[in-house]
């Protein structure tokens, strides 16, 4: 992807560093930029895609493209900025990659996905994680569905069980 900036009669080709900076400085809420962000979401430069993932005006279609991104940095930015636009299938796809940091982030904020997702289904996927730190984060989240926290009482990891007990006691 080539990016050219035209100023009056002069044209300059931008490198990815300049493009990344430019994206960061574009307004987050300008609807007229949604198509541009959609195009930039398909850049071969992860830093550019990460910048797009943080923009409030990106479409659900753009969110879908970024949810399947191979870069953990892009997906982490997407999970942080677009929780209200991530579909249940996109979240399932992200969770199944087993990127622990991202899955902990989802588990810590599982309640934020209720508008588009069955958070019980999302929490169930997280509860099946092979990483005990993901299950521990889910167990300690007071907004995790109660039946999932009860399932975590039987977790093989004693710390996860202890956190689940504490969460249930606090309810």
Secondary structure as UniProt FT lines:
FT   STRAND          3..7
FT   TURN            8..9
FT   STRAND          10..14
FT   HELIX           16..25
FT   TURN            28..29
FT   HELIX           31..33
FT   HELIX           34..40
FT   TURN            41..42
FT   HELIX           46..53
FT   TURN            56..57
FT   HELIX           60..67
FT   HELIX           72..81
FT   TURN            83..85
FT   HELIX           88..95
FT   TURN            96..98
FT   HELIX           100..108
FT   HELIX           110..113
FT   TURN            114..116
FT   HELIX           119..127
FT   HELIX           132..140
FT   TURN            142..143
FT   HELIX           146..152
FT   TURN            153..154
FT   HELIX           158..170
//
